[in-house]
Amino acid sequence: MRRIAASVTIVFATLAAMLSPVTPAHAAYGPDQPVYIAVTSNAGPPLLLAQLTGTVAFDDGNTKFKYSLQLCWGSGSYPKPNFYVSVNGSTVIYPSQTGTATAPPGCQLYLYLHDGEYTHYTTVTNITVYVTGGWFYPGQTYNSRTKSVTYDNPYN
């Protein structure tokens, strides 16, 4: 009788272990890659339109990246500049603003903070960050300029 009870206990313990949810492995992030993109006017007086600084990092599972970015609204720019991220040259994301910080000299009002993580449905090979700023010159003629930088995923 003891043998049967011991065997039943082992069977139930084995079943319980097999049916327990498995915790997925967590991917680790690689080193932060520095982000620096400055957009300046190319007509009229030289003006800082926008400046995006911060970091991006890719996970070793090849499907995520995280970012910590600060957007400076240059003192010569109107309206507020913007930026977006292209993943693998096809998917576009617009990181949400997560806060503000005191603006350094050359920036209007605030630094606009954008911190987050993005998970893609396939392998992330690279991301390209596009920053656009605008200004009026001459007179009421509106101009805009965009600069971009591509960051490669070091894991593929």
Secondary structure by P-SEA (a helix, b strand, c coil): caaaaaaaaaaaaaaaaaacccccbbbbbccbbbbbbbbbbccccccccbbbbbccccccccccccbbbbbbccccccccccccccccccbbbbbcccccccccccccccbbbbbbbbbbcccccbbbbbbbbbbbccccbbbbbbbbbbbbcccc
